[in-house]
Amino acid sequence: MDLKQLNAFIAVAELRSFSTAATKTGLSQPSLSRLLKQLETDMGVVLIDRYNRPLNLTEAGSFFYDKISTILTEIDTVTSMTQRLSAPSNVLNIGFVPSVLYGLLPEIIATLKQFSPDIDVNLKDISSYQQMDALKSGEIDIGFGRFAHRDPWIQQILLRHERYVVALPKSHPLAHIRKQRLIDLANNRLILYHQTHLPVSSTVATANDKLSSSTENPNATRESSSSEPITEPLLHLFAQYGISPFMTTTVSDLQVALGLVAAGEGITLVPASLQTVRTEQISYQRLIHENVTSPIYLHTLKDFVHPKIPDLLTAIYHVYEQRGITYRQQNFVSQA
């Protein structure tokens, strides 16, 4: 059993076609078939059912694929990390979620370049979830995200919490109320836009500021008593206060959500840094709930910290101090 055989098997298992897998691996179809047959002979197991189209894995093949694909991913990750460790680049590849770009990220990058004029920065718009694989592959060296992740390859620090604000159409009856309560928003259509959801372990409602029954809107729908965890971030914020919005609409991203708000199709909650977007059509108002926040995380590999990352952290904390933002200084630990 060798890597060529395993990679050939993975390609066929994923593409369910010898010809397509041969193209992907750069092998001729006879060579690919020969590698797979040798793998099956070495293992004494039939992995692929060749008598159906599209090809199917046998039960043993499905089990083997599930296990070996994880191992091969780890091998690729270790190889990439070893290459970066032996020849670190002066280029810092930074992944970010779009909501961070509307905040302090441009100012942070400008400050970083002032502190380190020789640095070359590449920015990539990439979701919090996708950043995990991008870090392992070397596509990015560090990522700004909104969600905590548990991954044995990744280390993460919390930069700060950013308050949510409610985004309402300018014509909305609540558009001019300066301090909003979630309970008063429950009868509106809530527009959901997150592509990454909360891990199940973090979705237990722990609100410190419970709303009294005397202040609740009698028309608001209470959250059901189901034990099913609520992992959608905005719904989870409402659920912390025992509230379930009357109606929801899910869209592909934050910009689409704000477009629908501007068109009068509903409301949404966004980090406060977004309140400069579409201000002609949208009214942004504060929420009274101090714990309704969106965290900003910074994550990188555990075993390889790019040599320019300490400079990035210095720039971040400098900007926070200049802006009067409360933070607790942290550093990544290199275990290489």
C-alpha positions as a Python dict, from the first residue, in 0.01 Angstrom:
ca = {
    (1, 'M'): (0, 0, 0),
    (2, 'D'): (146, 337, -103),
    (3, 'L'): (33, 697, -147),
    (4, 'K'): (-21, 659, -521),
    (5, 'Q'): (-264, 376, -462),
    (6, 'L'): (-444, 565, -188),
    (7, 'N'): (-475, 886, -390),
    (8, 'A'): (-607, 686, -685),
    (9, 'F'): (-868, 524, -461),
    (10, 'I'): (-972, 862, -312),
    (11, 'A'): (-1015, 1011, -660),
    (12, 'V'): (-1237, 724, -778),
    (13, 'A'): (-1433, 721, -451),
    (14, 'E'): (-1510, 1092, -480),
    (15, 'L'): (-1570, 1115, -855),
    (16, 'R'): (-1730, 771, -911),
    (17, 'S'): (-1569, 748, -1253),
    (18, 'F'): (-1242, 592, -1367),
    (19, 'S'): (-1203, 828, -1661),
    (20, 'T'): (-1270, 1144, -1457),
    (21, 'A'): (-1044, 1023, -1175),
    (22, 'A'): (-767, 946, -1426),
    (23, 'T'): (-788, 1303, -1558),
    (24, 'K'): (-776, 1448, -1206),
    (25, 'T'): (-476, 1239, -1099),
    (26, 'G'): (-288, 1278, -1429),
    (27, 'L'): (-275, 903, -1479),
    (28, 'S'): (-384, 693, -1772),
    (29, 'Q'): (-700, 493, -1709),
    (30, 'P'): (-516, 155, -1726),
    (31, 'S'): (-256, 283, -1474),
    (32, 'L'): (-532, 400, -1241),
    (33, 'S'): (-713, 67, -1264),
    (34, 'R'): (-388, -119, -1200),
    (35, 'L'): (-316, 85, -885),
    (36, 'L'): (-664, 21, -748),
    (37, 'K'): (-648, -352, -824),
    (38, 'Q'): (-310, -377, -652),
    (39, 'L'): (-448, -193, -346),
    (40, 'E'): (-742, -434, -325),
    (41, 'T'): (-507, -734, -370),
    (42, 'D'): (-272, -609, -95),
    (43, 'M'): (-566, -559, 142),
    (44, 'G'): (-755, -871, 39),
    (45, 'V'): (-1072, -662, 14),
    (46, 'V'): (-1294, -545, -272),
    (47, 'L'): (-1330, -169, -232),
    (48, 'I'): (-1516, -72, -552),
    (49, 'D'): (-1823, -227, -712),
    (50, 'R'): (-1726, -205, -1079),
    (51, 'Y'): (-2049, -356, -1214),
    (52, 'N'): (-2274, -52, -1169),
    (53, 'R'): (-2274, 296, -1320),
    (54, 'P'): (-2192, 528, -1166),
    (55, 'L'): (-1938, 330, -970),
    (56, 'N'): (-2023, 256, -609),
    (57, 'L'): (-1806, 172, -311),
    (58, 'T'): (-1860, -155, -134),
    (59, 'E'): (-1941, -142, 236),
    (60, 'A'): (-1573, -204, 309),
    (61, 'G'): (-1478, 64, 55),
    (62, 'S'): (-1702, 323, 223),
    (63, 'F'): (-1548, 245, 561),
    (64, 'F'): (-1196, 263, 419),
    (65, 'Y'): (-1269, 593, 242),
    (66, 'D'): (-1403, 758, 558),
    (67, 'K'): (-1091, 665, 753),
    (68, 'I'): (-817, 702, 493),
    (69, 'S'): (-936, 1040, 357),
    (70, 'T'): (-885, 1191, 704),
    (71, 'I'): (-536, 1043, 727),
    (72, 'L'): (-439, 1172, 381),
    (73, 'T'): (-565, 1520, 471),
    (74, 'E'): (-341, 1514, 776),
    (75, 'I'): (-44, 1403, 564),
    (76, 'D'): (-107, 1694, 324),
    (77, 'T'): (-132, 1933, 619),
    (78, 'V'): (194, 1811, 774),
    (79, 'T'): (370, 1832, 437),
    (80, 'S'): (250, 2189, 381),
    (81, 'M'): (347, 2294, 735),
    (82, 'T'): (693, 2139, 698),
    (83, 'Q'): (753, 2326, 374),
    (84, 'R'): (646, 2657, 529),
    (85, 'L'): (855, 2596, 838),
    (86, 'S'): (1170, 2531, 635),
    (87, 'A'): (1124, 2838, 415),
    (88, 'P'): (897, 3099, 580),
    (89, 'S'): (766, 3361, 341),
    (90, 'N'): (763, 3736, 393),
    (91, 'V'): (410, 3735, 249),
    (92, 'L'): (134, 3722, 510),
    (93, 'N'): (-185, 3569, 370),
    (94, 'I'): (-485, 3683, 574),
    (95, 'G'): (-833, 3535, 552),
    (96, 'F'): (-1129, 3738, 668),
    (97, 'V'): (-1507, 3726, 684),
    (98, 'P'): (-1678, 4018, 505),
    (99, 'S'): (-1821, 4173, 822),
    (100, 'V'): (-1467, 4227, 956),
    (101, 'L'): (-1369, 4425, 646),
    (102, 'Y'): (-1632, 4688, 728),
    (103, 'G'): (-1476, 4733, 1072),
    (104, 'L'): (-1118, 4801, 1170),
    (105, 'L'): (-938, 4557, 937),
    (106, 'P'): (-835, 4821, 677),
    (107, 'E'): (-694, 5042, 956),
    (108, 'I'): (-515, 4744, 1111),
    (109, 'I'): (-351, 4650, 779),
    (110, 'A'): (-241, 5011, 722),
    (111, 'T'): (-91, 5020, 1073),
    (112, 'L'): (83, 4686, 1015),
    (113, 'K'): (248, 4821, 700),
    (114, 'Q'): (363, 5130, 890),
    (115, 'F'): (523, 4912, 1158),
    (116, 'S'): (666, 4662, 906),
    (117, 'P'): (729, 4838, 573),
    (118, 'D'): (884, 4523, 424),
    (119, 'I'): (573, 4310, 472),
    (120, 'D'): (359, 4198, 179),
    (121, 'V'): (-5, 4130, 268),
    (122, 'N'): (-258, 3927, 69),
    (123, 'L'): (-622, 3943, 179),
    (124, 'K'): (-876, 3670, 101),
    (125, 'D'): (-1252, 3682, 160),
    (126, 'I'): (-1329, 3341, 310),
    (127, 'S'): (-1587, 3211, 559),
    (128, 'S'): (-1494, 3119, 916),
    (129, 'Y'): (-1553, 2750, 847),
    (130, 'Q'): (-1349, 2745, 523),
    (131, 'Q'): (-1061, 2919, 695),
    (132, 'M'): (-981, 2601, 887),
    (133, 'D'): (-897, 2406, 570),
    (134, 'A'): (-728, 2712, 417),
    (135, 'L'): (-492, 2734, 715),
    (136, 'K'): (-400, 2366, 684),
    (137, 'S'): (-338, 2385, 310),
    (138, 'G'): (-128, 2702, 337),
    (139, 'E'): (-375, 2911, 140),
    (140, 'I'): (-384, 3153, 435),
    (141, 'D'): (-151, 3203, 733),
    (142, 'I'): (-404, 3359, 968),
    (143, 'G'): (-778, 3424, 968),
    (144, 'F'): (-1023, 3673, 1116),
    (145, 'G'): (-1352, 3500, 1191),
    (146, 'R'): (-1669, 3527, 1397),
    (147, 'F'): (-1691, 3172, 1535),
    (148, 'A'): (-1499, 2954, 1779),
    (149, 'H'): (-1368, 2633, 1622),
    (150, 'R'): (-1242, 2315, 1783),
    (151, 'D'): (-975, 2167, 1562),
    (152, 'P'): (-660, 1988, 1682),
    (153, 'W'): (-454, 2169, 1418),
    (154, 'I'): (-574, 2521, 1499),
    (155, 'Q'): (-516, 2766, 1784),
    (156, 'Q'): (-745, 3060, 1835),
    (157, 'I'): (-757, 3380, 2039),
    (158, 'L'): (-1055, 3606, 2107),
    (159, 'L'): (-980, 3963, 2005),
    (160, 'R'): (-1297, 4132, 2130),
    (161, 'H'): (-1676, 4129, 2135),
    (162, 'E'): (-1862, 4364, 1900),
    (163, 'R'): (-2215, 4471, 1985),
    (164, 'Y'): (-2495, 4380, 1746),
    (165, 'V'): (-2727, 4651, 1617),
    (166, 'V'): (-3068, 4603, 1459),
    (167, 'A'): (-3104, 4700, 1093),
    (168, 'L'): (-3456, 4818, 1003),
    (169, 'P'): (-3606, 4976, 691),
    (170, 'K'): (-3624, 5354, 726),
    (171, 'S'): (-4005, 5329, 699),
    (172, 'H'): (-4034, 5079, 987),
    (173, 'P'): (-4239, 5196, 1290),
    (174, 'L'): (-3943, 5120, 1519),
    (175, 'A'): (-3682, 5283, 1295),
    (176, 'H'): (-3637, 5589, 1520),
    (177, 'I'): (-3632, 5415, 1858),
    (178, 'R'): (-3276, 5449, 1985),
    (179, 'K'): (-3268, 5148, 2218),
    (180, 'Q'): (-3432, 4833, 2093),
    (181, 'R'): (-3541, 4517, 2274),
    (182, 'L'): (-3540, 4176, 2109),
    (183, 'I'): (-3891, 4106, 2234),
    (184, 'D'): (-4020, 4410, 2041),
    (185, 'L'): (-3858, 4279, 1722),
    (186, 'A'): (-4006, 3929, 1743),
    (187, 'N'): (-4311, 3998, 1525),
    (188, 'N'): (-4094, 4095, 1226),
    (189, 'R'): (-3947, 3878, 953),
    (190, 'L'): (-3589, 3811, 1063),
    (191, 'I'): (-3341, 3775, 778),
    (192, 'L'): (-3071, 3515, 850),
    (193, 'Y'): (-2741, 3523, 663),
    (194, 'H'): (-2477, 3321, 852),
    (195, 'Q'): (-2319, 3036, 658),
    (196, 'T'): (-2138, 2905, 966),
    (197, 'H'): (-2341, 2788, 1264),
    (198, 'L'): (-2256, 2765, 1632),
    (199, 'P'): (-2116, 2437, 1768),
    (200, 'V'): (-2383, 2245, 1958),
    (201, 'S'): (-2194, 2272, 2289),
    (202, 'S'): (-2219, 2652, 2286),
    (203, 'T'): (-2591, 2680, 2219),
    (204, 'V'): (-2717, 2636, 2575),
    (205, 'A'): (-2908, 2950, 2666),
    (206, 'T'): (-2723, 3137, 2939),
    (207, 'A'): (-2874, 3485, 2930),
    (208, 'N'): (-2818, 3681, 3250),
    (209, 'D'): (-3078, 3940, 3169),
    (210, 'K'): (-3411, 3755, 3139),
    (211, 'L'): (-3711, 3953, 3026),
    (212, 'S'): (-4001, 3959, 3272),
    (213, 'S'): (-4335, 3830, 3152),
    (214, 'S'): (-4494, 4169, 3216),
    (215, 'T'): (-4281, 4333, 2943),
    (216, 'E'): (-4328, 4071, 2676),
    (217, 'N'): (-4526, 4129, 2360),
    (218, 'P'): (-4825, 3892, 2388),
    (219, 'N'): (-4808, 3830, 2012),
    (220, 'A'): (-4447, 3716, 2018),
    (221, 'T'): (-4390, 3346, 1967),
    (222, 'R'): (-4211, 3178, 2255),
    (223, 'E'): (-3929, 2941, 2182),
    (224, 'S'): (-4048, 2582, 2188),
    (225, 'S'): (-3944, 2344, 2461),
    (226, 'S'): (-3779, 2113, 2211),
    (227, 'S'): (-3436, 1983, 2313),
    (228, 'E'): (-3307, 2041, 1960),
    (229, 'P'): (-3017, 2290, 1992),
    (230, 'I'): (-3046, 2620, 1807),
    (231, 'T'): (-2719, 2670, 1620),
    (232, 'E'): (-2813, 2954, 1382),
    (233, 'P'): (-2638, 3254, 1544),
    (234, 'L'): (-2918, 3512, 1522),
    (235, 'L'): (-3187, 3267, 1630),
    (236, 'H'): (-2964, 3167, 1919),
    (237, 'L'): (-2947, 3530, 2036),
    (238, 'F'): (-3327, 3546, 2045),
    (239, 'A'): (-3349, 3204, 2211),
    (240, 'Q'): (-3127, 3325, 2496),
    (241, 'Y'): (-3425, 3538, 2597),
    (242, 'G'): (-3684, 3269, 2532),
    (243, 'I'): (-3796, 3436, 2207),
    (244, 'S'): (-3859, 3287, 1865),
    (245, 'P'): (-3909, 3532, 1575),
    (246, 'F'): (-4248, 3520, 1403),
    (247, 'M'): (-4097, 3448, 1061),
    (248, 'T'): (-3749, 3402, 910),
    (249, 'T'): (-3589, 3416, 566),
    (250, 'T'): (-3244, 3270, 497),
    (251, 'V'): (-3017, 3430, 235),
    (252, 'S'): (-2668, 3360, 106),
    (253, 'D'): (-2473, 3641, 272),
    (254, 'L'): (-2483, 3959, 477),
    (255, 'Q'): (-2497, 4196, 179),
    (256, 'V'): (-2808, 4022, 46),
    (257, 'A'): (-2964, 4045, 392),
    (258, 'L'): (-2905, 4421, 406),
    (259, 'G'): (-3042, 4455, 53),
    (260, 'L'): (-3366, 4291, 165),
    (261, 'V'): (-3384, 4517, 471),
    (262, 'A'): (-3337, 4820, 244),
    (263, 'A'): (-3623, 4690, 29),
    (264, 'G'): (-3851, 4665, 332),
    (265, 'E'): (-3859, 4284, 333),
    (266, 'G'): (-3760, 4236, 697),
    (267, 'I'): (-3507, 4320, 964),
    (268, 'T'): (-3177, 4170, 1071),
    (269, 'L'): (-2902, 4202, 1331),
    (270, 'V'): (-2549, 4296, 1224),
    (271, 'P'): (-2223, 4380, 1402),
    (272, 'A'): (-2202, 4752, 1479),
    (273, 'S'): (-1923, 4806, 1224),
    (274, 'L'): (-2180, 4744, 947),
    (275, 'Q'): (-2397, 5043, 1037),
    (276, 'T'): (-2242, 5263, 766),
    (277, 'V'): (-2385, 5042, 489),
    (278, 'R'): (-2695, 5157, 293),
    (279, 'T'): (-2773, 5432, 541),
    (280, 'E'): (-3008, 5599, 291),
    (281, 'Q'): (-3253, 5308, 322),
    (282, 'I'): (-3162, 5147, 656),
    (283, 'S'): (-3188, 5269, 1014),
    (284, 'Y'): (-2942, 5110, 1257),
    (285, 'Q'): (-3033, 5118, 1626),
    (286, 'R'): (-2864, 4987, 1939),
    (287, 'L'): (-2996, 4695, 2138),
    (288, 'I'): (-3035, 4731, 2514),
    (289, 'H'): (-2897, 4381, 2572),
    (290, 'E'): (-2525, 4413, 2643),
    (291, 'N'): (-2457, 4044, 2593),
    (292, 'V'): (-2596, 4039, 2236),
    (293, 'T'): (-2256, 4052, 2072),
    (294, 'S'): (-2058, 3906, 1785),
    (295, 'P'): (-1707, 3788, 1878),
    (296, 'I'): (-1404, 3842, 1657),
    (297, 'Y'): (-1151, 3559, 1663),
    (298, 'L'): (-806, 3529, 1518),
    (299, 'H'): (-688, 3178, 1433),
    (300, 'T'): (-375, 3016, 1296),
    (301, 'L'): (-199, 2678, 1303),
    (302, 'K'): (-83, 2535, 1636),
    (303, 'D'): (247, 2405, 1505),
    (304, 'F'): (348, 2689, 1277),
    (305, 'V'): (302, 3058, 1355),
    (306, 'H'): (403, 3281, 1063),
    (307, 'P'): (692, 3509, 1173),
    (308, 'K'): (490, 3821, 1085),
    (309, 'I'): (190, 3732, 1302),
    (310, 'P'): (333, 3900, 1618),
    (311, 'D'): (360, 4222, 1413),
    (312, 'L'): (-5, 4183, 1312),
    (313, 'L'): (-110, 4144, 1676),
    (314, 'T'): (90, 4454, 1768),
    (315, 'A'): (-95, 4649, 1497),
    (316, 'I'): (-434, 4518, 1615),
    (317, 'Y'): (-378, 4619, 1976),
    (318, 'H'): (-237, 4957, 1873),
    (319, 'V'): (-555, 5032, 1678),
    (320, 'Y'): (-769, 4914, 1970),
    (321, 'E'): (-583, 5150, 2204),
    (322, 'Q'): (-619, 5439, 1962),
    (323, 'R'): (-994, 5371, 1939),
    (324, 'G'): (-1041, 5320, 2312),
    (325, 'I'): (-1158, 4960, 2263),
    (326, 'T'): (-1143, 4730, 2564),
    (327, 'Y'): (-939, 4415, 2502),
    (328, 'R'): (-724, 4160, 2678),
    (329, 'Q'): (-388, 4118, 2509),
    (330, 'Q'): (-307, 3763, 2401),
    (331, 'N'): (-42, 3594, 2192),
    (332, 'F'): (-19, 3279, 1988),
    (333, 'V'): (215, 3006, 2109),
    (334, 'S'): (445, 2846, 1855),
    (335, 'Q'): (486, 2476, 1922),
    (336, 'A'): (717, 2406, 1632),
}
